[in-house]
Amino acid sequence: MDLPREDLTRAEKKRAQIRTAAKALFLQSGFQGTSTDAIAAAASISKETLYRYYARKEDLFIDVVRSLTTERLKLSQWTERSTKPTSE
């Protein structure tokens, strides 16, 4: 279950900010075509901050894939619930 944005810690908000920027770039340019410089710029952070949260680009990519998988799972569960007939 996602926490409301105001309930996230500063670190969780920063990770989400980085993940959002990285997701867009990975989807646009792929893993190899996306640099950490581009991710930091898109997230409006320094590379030092990026590496503080993700030691390697691979770690960030795994986090992005994990979040996409979680989003997809939640969507499929919601769709499944909303299409089940209700008992009367």
MOPAC internal coordinates of N, CA, C and O (Angstrom, degrees):
PM7 1SCF
backbone

  N    0.0000 0     0.00 0     0.00 0    0    0    0
  C    1.4401 1     0.00 0     0.00 0    1    0    0
  C    1.5257 1   108.92 1     0.00 0    2    1    0
  O    1.2310 1   121.07 1   -50.61 1    3    2    1
  N    1.3327 1   115.57 1   129.39 1    3    2    1
  C    1.4570 1   119.53 1   179.20 1    5    3    2
  C    1.5101 1   110.76 1   -73.81 1    6    5    3
  O    1.2310 1   121.27 1   -39.47 1    7    6    5
  N    1.3179 1   115.18 1   140.53 1    7    6    5
  C    1.4525 1   120.22 1   174.51 1    9    7    6
  C    1.5124 1   108.83 1   -82.00 1   10    9    7
  O    1.2310 1   119.51 1   -33.55 1   11   10    9
  N    1.3088 1   118.54 1   146.45 1   11   10    9
  C    1.4644 1   119.18 1   172.51 1   13   11   10
  C    1.5236 1   109.37 1   -59.02 1   14   13   11
  O    1.2310 1   120.19 1   -34.01 1   15   14   13
  N    1.3290 1   117.24 1   145.99 1   15   14   13
  C    1.4644 1   121.64 1  -175.61 1   17   15   14
  C    1.5259 1   112.73 1   -52.43 1   18   17   15
  O    1.2310 1   119.79 1   142.69 1   19   18   17
  N    1.3208 1   118.01 1   -37.31 1   19   18   17
  C    1.4638 1   119.38 1  -177.97 1   21   19   18
  C    1.5300 1   111.70 1   -71.32 1   22   21   19
  O    1.2310 1   119.65 1   163.52 1   23   22   21
  N    1.3249 1   118.27 1   -16.48 1   23   22   21
  C    1.4533 1   121.47 1   179.06 1   25   23   22
  C    1.5336 1   112.87 1   -89.22 1   26   25   23
  O    1.2310 1   120.21 1   174.19 1   27   26   25
  N    1.3238 1   117.20 1    -5.81 1   27   26   25
  C    1.4529 1   120.27 1   179.86 1   29   27   26
  C    1.5240 1   110.47 1   -77.17 1   30   29   27
  O    1.2310 1   121.17 1   -34.31 1   31   30   29
  N    1.3173 1   115.36 1   145.69 1   31   30   29
  C    1.4626 1   119.03 1   174.74 1   33   31   30
  C    1.5270 1   108.70 1   -73.42 1   34   33   31
  O    1.2310 1   120.97 1   -12.23 1   35   34   33
  N    1.3068 1   115.76 1   167.77 1   35   34   33
  C    1.4665 1   120.07 1   178.49 1   37   35   34
  C    1.5287 1   110.46 1   -59.26 1   38   37   35
  O    1.2310 1   120.42 1   138.18 1   39   38   37
  N    1.3216 1   116.80 1   -41.82 1   39   38   37
  C    1.4657 1   121.20 1   179.52 1   41   39   38
  C    1.5283 1   111.24 1   -64.07 1   42   41   39
  O    1.2310 1   120.23 1   138.95 1   43   42   41
  N    1.3314 1   117.16 1   -41.05 1   43   42   41
  C    1.4674 1   120.63 1   178.76 1   45   43   42
  C    1.5252 1   110.81 1   -65.24 1   46   45   43
  O    1.2310 1   120.50 1   140.71 1   47   46   45
  N    1.3325 1   116.65 1   -39.29 1   47   46   45
  C    1.4669 1   120.45 1   177.42 1   49   47   46
  C    1.5269 1   110.69 1   -64.90 1   50   49   47
  O    1.2310 1   120.43 1   139.16 1   51   50   49
  N    1.3285 1   116.77 1   -40.84 1   51   50   49
  C    1.4649 1   120.56 1   179.93 1   53   51   50
  C    1.5240 1   110.24 1   -66.34 1   54   53   51
  O    1.2310 1   120.27 1   137.04 1   55   54   53
  N    1.3287 1   117.10 1   -42.96 1   55   54   53
  C    1.4731 1   119.92 1   176.72 1   57   55   54
  C    1.5204 1   110.79 1   -60.37 1   58   57   55
  O    1.2310 1   120.23 1   137.55 1   59   58   57
  N    1.3280 1   117.17 1   -42.45 1   59   58   57
  C    1.4639 1   120.90 1   178.95 1   61   59   58
  C    1.5266 1   110.68 1   -63.03 1   62   61   59
  O    1.2310 1   120.21 1   139.75 1   63   62   61
  N    1.3156 1   117.20 1   -40.25 1   63   62   61
  C    1.4628 1   122.47 1   178.37 1   65   63   62
  C    1.5373 1   110.15 1   -60.94 1   66   65   63
  O    1.2310 1   120.92 1   133.26 1   67   66   65
  N    1.3167 1   115.85 1   -46.74 1   67   66   65
  C    1.4686 1   121.21 1   179.81 1   69   67   66
  C    1.5231 1   110.18 1   -66.10 1   70   69   67
  O    1.2310 1   120.47 1   134.09 1   71   70   69
  N    1.3306 1   116.70 1   -45.91 1   71   70   69
  C    1.4617 1   121.83 1  -178.80 1   73   71   70
  C    1.5286 1   111.29 1   -60.15 1   74   73   71
  O    1.2310 1   120.16 1   138.31 1   75   74   73
  N    1.3289 1   117.29 1   -41.69 1   75   74   73
  C    1.4625 1   121.52 1   179.92 1   77   75   74
  C    1.5281 1   110.97 1   -62.44 1   78   77   75
  O    1.2310 1   120.73 1   134.56 1   79   78   77
  N    1.3140 1   116.22 1   -45.44 1   79   78   77
  C    1.4652 1   120.08 1   178.76 1   81   79   78
  C    1.5287 1   110.65 1   -64.73 1   82   81   79
  O    1.2310 1   120.73 1   134.77 1   83   82   81
  N    1.3143 1   116.20 1   -45.23 1   83   82   81
  C    1.4661 1   120.77 1  -178.57 1   85   83   82
  C    1.5246 1   111.12 1   -64.57 1   86   85   83
  O    1.2310 1   120.36 1   139.78 1   87   86   85
  N    1.3249 1   116.91 1   -40.22 1   87   86   85
  C    1.4686 1   120.47 1  -179.86 1   89   87   86
  C    1.5208 1   110.27 1   -58.03 1   90   89   87
  O    1.2310 1   120.31 1   131.84 1   91   90   89
  N    1.3172 1   117.01 1   -48.16 1   91   90   89
  C    1.4657 1   120.61 1  -179.71 1   93   91   90
  C    1.5295 1   111.20 1   -60.14 1   94   93   91
  O    1.2310 1   120.66 1   136.84 1   95   94   93
  N    1.3245 1   116.35 1   -43.16 1   95   94   93
  C    1.4645 1   119.94 1  -178.94 1   97   95   94
  C    1.5261 1   112.12 1   -70.35 1   98   97   95
  O    1.2310 1   119.95 1   137.93 1   99   98   97
  N    1.3304 1   117.70 1   -42.07 1   99   98   97
  C    1.4653 1   120.25 1   178.28 1  101   99   98
  C    1.5254 1   110.52 1   -62.40 1  102  101   99
  O    1.2310 1   120.10 1   139.19 1  103  102  101
  N    1.3359 1   117.41 1   -40.81 1  103  102  101
  C    1.4621 1   120.15 1   179.42 1  105  103  102
  C    1.5263 1   111.30 1   -68.00 1  106  105  103
  O    1.2310 1   120.51 1   145.82 1  107  106  105
  N    1.3127 1   116.63 1   -34.18 1  107  106  105
  C    1.4609 1   121.36 1  -179.11 1  109  107  106
  C    1.5277 1   112.40 1   -77.67 1  110  109  107
  O    1.2310 1   120.54 1   134.48 1  111  110  109
  N    1.3309 1   116.58 1   -45.52 1  111  110  109
  C    1.4699 1   120.62 1  -170.01 1  113  111  110
  C    1.5126 1   115.08 1  -117.72 1  114  113  111
  O    1.2310 1   119.83 1   175.43 1  115  114  113
  N    1.3149 1   117.94 1    -4.57 1  115  114  113
  C    1.4567 1   120.73 1  -177.18 1  117  115  114
  C    1.5154 1   111.73 1    79.55 1  118  117  115
  O    1.2310 1   121.12 1    -8.00 1  119  118  117
  N    1.3243 1   115.46 1   172.00 1  119  118  117
  C    1.4658 1   120.62 1  -178.11 1  121  119  118
  C    1.5244 1   111.22 1   -64.35 1  122  121  119
  O    1.2310 1   120.78 1   128.95 1  123  122  121
  N    1.3319 1   116.12 1   -51.05 1  123  122  121
  C    1.4671 1   120.23 1  -176.98 1  125  123  122
  C    1.5235 1   112.30 1   -65.87 1  126  125  123
  O    1.2310 1   120.44 1   147.31 1  127  126  125
  N    1.3296 1   116.76 1   -32.69 1  127  126  125
  C    1.4573 1   120.82 1  -177.21 1  129  127  126
  C    1.5151 1   114.69 1   -83.94 1  130  129  127
  O    1.2310 1   120.35 1  -179.88 1  131  130  129
  N    1.3169 1   116.94 1     0.12 1  131  130  129
  C    1.4634 1   121.37 1  -178.71 1  133  131  130
  C    1.5246 1   109.46 1  -110.22 1  134  133  131
  O    1.2310 1   120.77 1   -57.66 1  135  134  133
  N    1.3048 1   116.14 1   122.34 1  135  134  133
  C    1.4663 1   120.13 1   179.74 1  137  135  134
  C    1.5267 1   110.50 1   -97.15 1  138  137  135
  O    1.2310 1   121.20 1   -21.96 1  139  138  137
  N    1.3031 1   115.31 1   158.04 1  139  138  137
  C    1.4577 1   119.17 1   175.75 1  141  139  138
  C    1.5270 1   110.47 1   -66.45 1  142  141  139
  O    1.2310 1   120.30 1   150.12 1  143  142  141
  N    1.3365 1   117.03 1   -29.88 1  143  142  141
  C    1.4681 1   120.24 1   174.90 1  145  143  142
  C    1.5261 1   110.25 1   -60.63 1  146  145  143
  O    1.2310 1   120.62 1   135.21 1  147  146  145
  N    1.3323 1   116.41 1   -44.79 1  147  146  145
  C    1.4638 1   121.02 1  -179.59 1  149  147  146
  C    1.5239 1   111.19 1   -65.94 1  150  149  147
  O    1.2310 1   120.35 1   140.55 1  151  150  149
  N    1.3244 1   116.93 1   -39.45 1  151  150  149
  C    1.4734 1   120.82 1   179.10 1  153  151  150
  C    1.5243 1   109.87 1   -63.75 1  154  153  151
  O    1.2310 1   120.62 1   132.60 1  155  154  153
  N    1.3228 1   116.42 1   -47.40 1  155  154  153
  C    1.4674 1   120.35 1  -179.90 1  157  155  154
  C    1.5257 1   110.56 1   -60.64 1  158  157  155
  O    1.2310 1   120.28 1   136.49 1  159  158  157
  N    1.3166 1   117.07 1   -43.51 1  159  158  157
  C    1.4682 1   120.51 1   179.79 1  161  159  158
  C    1.5204 1   111.21 1   -64.05 1  162  161  159
  O    1.2310 1   120.37 1   135.63 1  163  162  161
  N    1.3358 1   116.90 1   -44.37 1  163  162  161
  C    1.4679 1   120.69 1  -179.27 1  165  163  162
  C    1.5236 1   111.74 1   -65.92 1  166  165  163
  O    1.2310 1   120.38 1   148.24 1  167  166  165
  N    1.3234 1   116.88 1   -31.76 1  167  166  165
  C    1.4666 1   121.52 1   179.49 1  169  167  166
  C    1.5348 1   112.13 1   -87.18 1  170  169  167
  O    1.2310 1   120.53 1   176.85 1  171  170  169
  N    1.3286 1   116.60 1    -3.15 1  171  170  169
  C    1.4752 1   122.56 1  -178.52 1  173  171  170
  C    1.5281 1   112.23 1    58.18 1  174  173  171
  O    1.2310 1   121.55 1  -134.96 1  175  174  173
  N    1.3384 1   114.64 1    45.04 1  175  174  173
  C    1.4622 1   121.64 1   178.78 1  177  175  174
  C    1.5260 1   108.75 1  -133.79 1  178  177  175
  O    1.2310 1   120.52 1   -11.84 1  179  178  177
  N    1.3149 1   116.61 1   168.16 1  179  178  177
  C    1.4636 1   120.40 1   175.06 1  181  179  178
  C    1.5293 1   109.14 1   -84.01 1  182  181  179
  O    1.2310 1   121.17 1   -19.01 1  183  182  181
  N    1.3367 1   115.36 1   160.99 1  183  182  181
  C    1.4673 1   118.48 1   175.17 1  185  183  182
  C    1.5192 1   110.47 1   -63.37 1  186  185  183
  O    1.2310 1   120.21 1   147.37 1  187  186  185
  N    1.3221 1   117.21 1   -32.63 1  187  186  185
  C    1.4630 1   120.77 1   177.24 1  189  187  186
  C    1.5330 1   110.12 1   -58.88 1  190  189  187
  O    1.2310 1   120.60 1   135.94 1  191  190  189
  N    1.3264 1   116.46 1   -44.06 1  191  190  189
  C    1.4672 1   120.39 1   178.44 1  193  191  190
  C    1.5247 1   110.08 1   -65.59 1  194  193  191
  O    1.2310 1   120.20 1   137.64 1  195  194  193
  N    1.3142 1   117.22 1   -42.36 1  195  194  193
  C    1.4704 1   120.63 1   178.56 1  197  195  194
  C    1.5239 1   110.15 1   -56.67 1  198  197  195
  O    1.2310 1   120.52 1   131.97 1  199  198  197
  N    1.3340 1   116.60 1   -48.03 1  199  198  197
  C    1.4652 1   119.83 1  -178.09 1  201  199  198
  C    1.5274 1   112.59 1   -72.97 1  202  201  199
  O    1.2310 1   119.87 1   160.01 1  203  202  201
  N    1.3030 1   117.86 1   -19.99 1  203  202  201
  C    1.4652 1   120.24 1   174.65 1  205  203  202
  C    1.5349 1   109.45 1   -67.24 1  206  205  203
  O    1.2310 1   120.54 1   144.37 1  207  206  205
  N    1.3236 1   116.57 1   -35.63 1  207  206  205
  C    1.4616 1   120.71 1  -178.28 1  209  207  206
  C    1.5239 1   112.92 1   -92.54 1  210  209  207
  O    1.2310 1   120.46 1   149.23 1  211  210  209
  N    1.3172 1   116.73 1   -30.77 1  211  210  209
  C    1.4669 1   121.61 1  -179.80 1  213  211  210
  C    1.5263 1   108.08 1  -136.58 1  214  213  211
  O    1.2310 1   120.68 1   -69.03 1  215  214  213
  N    1.3241 1   116.30 1   110.97 1  215  214  213
  C    1.4680 1   121.08 1  -175.85 1  217  215  214
  C    1.5312 1   112.08 1   -65.38 1  218  217  215
  O    1.2310 1   120.85 1   149.07 1  219  218  217
  N    1.3324 1   115.97 1   -30.93 1  219  218  217
  C    1.4654 1   120.78 1  -178.18 1  221  219  218
  C    1.5285 1   109.73 1  -136.02 1  222  221  219
  O    1.2310 1   120.44 1   -27.39 1  223  222  221
  N    1.3059 1   116.76 1   152.61 1  223  222  221
  C    1.4609 1   121.06 1   176.47 1  225  223  222
  C    1.5278 1   109.90 1   -59.95 1  226  225  223
  O    1.2310 1   120.60 1   145.49 1  227  226  225
  N    1.3120 1   116.45 1   -34.51 1  227  226  225
  C    1.4656 1   121.05 1   178.79 1  229  227  226
  C    1.5344 1   111.31 1   -61.21 1  230  229  227
  O    1.2310 1   120.64 1   141.24 1  231  230  229
  N    1.3360 1   116.38 1   -38.76 1  231  230  229
  C    1.4646 1   120.47 1   178.93 1  233  231  230
  C    1.5244 1   110.75 1   -63.66 1  234  233  231
  O    1.2310 1   120.78 1   139.09 1  235  234  233
  N    1.3242 1   116.10 1   -40.91 1  235  234  233
  C    1.4587 1   120.52 1   177.91 1  237  235  234
  C    1.5246 1   110.45 1   -66.52 1  238  237  235
  O    1.2310 1   120.22 1   137.86 1  239  238  237
  N    1.3176 1   117.19 1   -42.14 1  239  238  237
  C    1.4647 1   121.12 1   178.65 1  241  239  238
  C    1.5266 1   110.59 1   -60.29 1  242  241  239
  O    1.2310 1   120.26 1   136.32 1  243  242  241
  N    1.3120 1   117.11 1   -43.68 1  243  242  241
  C    1.4693 1   121.29 1   177.62 1  245  243  242
  C    1.5244 1   110.42 1   -60.54 1  246  245  243
  O    1.2310 1   120.30 1   137.82 1  247  246  245
  N    1.3251 1   117.03 1   -42.18 1  247  246  245
  C    1.4659 1   120.62 1   178.71 1  249  247  246
  C    1.5317 1   110.76 1   -64.12 1  250  249  247
  O    1.2310 1   120.13 1   139.60 1  251  250  249
  N    1.3278 1   117.36 1   -40.40 1  251  250  249
  C    1.4669 1   121.09 1   177.94 1  253  251  250
  C    1.5272 1   110.07 1   -63.42 1  254  253  251
  O    1.2310 1   120.18 1   132.82 1  255  254  253
  N    1.3206 1   117.26 1   -47.18 1  255  254  253
  C    1.4688 1   120.56 1   179.52 1  257  255  254
  C    1.5281 1   110.52 1   -62.22 1  258  257  255
  O    1.2310 1   120.27 1   138.55 1  259  258  257
  N    1.3256 1   117.09 1   -41.45 1  259  258  257
  C    1.4625 1   121.58 1   178.60 1  261  259  258
  C    1.5366 1   109.72 1   -60.89 1  262  261  259
  O    1.2310 1   120.07 1   136.21 1  263  262  261
  N    1.3206 1   117.46 1   -43.79 1  263  262  261
  C    1.4686 1   119.88 1  -178.99 1  265  263  262
  C    1.5256 1   111.11 1   -67.89 1  266  265  263
  O    1.2310 1   120.13 1   141.71 1  267  266  265
  N    1.3299 1   117.36 1   -38.29 1  267  266  265
  C    1.4712 1   120.02 1   176.86 1  269  267  266
  C    1.5290 1   110.86 1   -64.68 1  270  269  267
  O    1.2310 1   120.66 1   140.14 1  271  270  269
  N    1.3206 1   116.34 1   -39.86 1  271  270  269
  C    1.4658 1   120.81 1   178.61 1  273  271  270
  C    1.5223 1   110.57 1   -65.02 1  274  273  271
  O    1.2310 1   120.39 1   137.57 1  275  274  273
  N    1.3122 1   116.86 1   -42.43 1  275  274  273
  C    1.4606 1   121.48 1   178.75 1  277  275  274
  C    1.5263 1   110.60 1   -64.10 1  278  277  275
  O    1.2310 1   120.28 1   136.13 1  279  278  277
  N    1.3353 1   117.07 1   -43.87 1  279  278  277
  C    1.4687 1   120.82 1   177.21 1  281  279  278
  C    1.5251 1   110.34 1   -59.34 1  282  281  279
  O    1.2310 1   120.52 1   135.76 1  283  282  281
  N    1.3227 1   116.62 1   -44.24 1  283  282  281
  C    1.4731 1   121.74 1  -178.72 1  285  283  282
  C    1.5309 1   109.91 1   -64.06 1  286  285  283
  O    1.2310 1   120.18 1   137.16 1  287  286  285
  N    1.3173 1   117.26 1   -42.84 1  287  286  285
  C    1.4587 1   121.50 1   179.65 1  289  287  286
  C    1.5234 1   110.42 1   -62.25 1  290  289  287
  O    1.2310 1   120.46 1   133.94 1  291  290  289
  N    1.3253 1   116.73 1   -46.06 1  291  290  289
  C    1.4701 1   120.51 1   179.50 1  293  291  290
  C    1.5243 1   111.02 1   -62.70 1  294  293  291
  O    1.2310 1   120.55 1   139.90 1  295  294  293
  N    1.3168 1   116.56 1   -40.10 1  295  294  293
  C    1.4605 1   120.44 1   178.91 1  297  295  294
  C    1.5231 1   111.08 1   -64.58 1  298  297  295
  O    1.2310 1   120.42 1   137.16 1  299  298  297
  N    1.3297 1   116.80 1   -42.84 1  299  298  297
  C    1.4649 1   119.41 1  -179.69 1  301  299  298
  C    1.5272 1   110.99 1   -67.86 1  302  301  299
  O    1.2310 1   120.11 1   143.78 1  303  302  301
  N    1.3316 1   117.39 1   -36.22 1  303  302  301
  C    1.4667 1   119.90 1   177.00 1  305  303  302
  C    1.5149 1   110.55 1   -67.21 1  306  305  303
  O    1.2310 1   119.75 1   139.96 1  307  306  305
  N    1.3297 1   118.08 1   -40.04 1  307  306  305
  C    1.4612 1   122.07 1   178.63 1  309  307  306
  C    1.5246 1   109.75 1   -65.20 1  310  309  307
  O    1.2310 1   120.72 1   136.45 1  311  310  309
  N    1.3325 1   116.23 1   -43.55 1  311  310  309
  C    1.4658 1   120.75 1   179.70 1  313  311  310
  C    1.5260 1   110.38 1   -62.96 1  314  313  311
  O    1.2310 1   120.84 1   137.22 1  315  314  313
  N    1.3143 1   116.00 1   -42.78 1  315  314  313
  C    1.4633 1   121.12 1   179.31 1  317  315  314
  C    1.5261 1   111.06 1   -61.40 1  318  317  315
  O    1.2310 1   120.59 1   135.66 1  319  318  317
  N    1.3301 1   116.47 1   -44.34 1  319  318  317
  C    1.4704 1   120.07 1   178.75 1  321  319  318
  C    1.5141 1   112.08 1   -65.51 1  322  321  319
  O    1.2310 1   120.61 1   141.11 1  323  322  321
  N    1.3112 1   116.43 1   -38.89 1  323  322  321
  C    1.4673 1   119.43 1  -174.98 1  325  323  322
  C    1.5158 1   112.30 1   -77.11 1  326  325  323
  O    1.2310 1   119.29 1   164.09 1  327  326  325
  N    1.3343 1   118.96 1   -15.91 1  327  326  325
  C    1.4602 1   120.72 1   179.92 1  329  327  326
  C    1.5161 1   113.16 1  -101.16 1  330  329  327
  O    1.2310 1   119.81 1   175.22 1  331  330  329
  N    1.3409 1   117.96 1    -4.78 1  331  330  329
  C    1.4623 1   120.49 1   178.00 1  333  331  330
  C    1.5220 1   108.70 1   -73.50 1  334  333  331
  O    1.2310 1   120.80 1   -42.02 1  335  334  333
  N    1.3398 1   116.08 1   137.98 1  335  334  333
  C    1.4725 1   117.58 1   176.47 1  337  335  334
  C    1.5413 1   110.00 1   -68.17 1  338  337  335
  O    1.2310 1   121.21 1   -35.49 1  339  338  337
  N    1.2868 1   115.29 1   144.51 1  339  338  337
  C    1.4574 1   119.90 1   178.60 1  341  339  338
  C    1.5180 1   109.86 1   -85.83 1  342  341  339
  O    1.2310 1   120.88 1   -34.04 1  343  342  341
  N    1.3201 1   115.92 1   145.96 1  343  342  341
  C    1.4678 1   121.07 1   178.24 1  345  343  342
  C    1.5157 1   108.87 1   -81.52 1  346  345  343
  O    1.2310 1   121.03 1   -41.75 1  347  346  345
  N    1.2808 1   115.63 1   138.25 1  347  346  345
  C    1.4668 1   119.25 1   176.88 1  349  347  346
  C    1.4877 1   110.90 1  -114.25 1  350  349  347
  O    1.2310 1   120.10 1   180.00 1  351  350  349

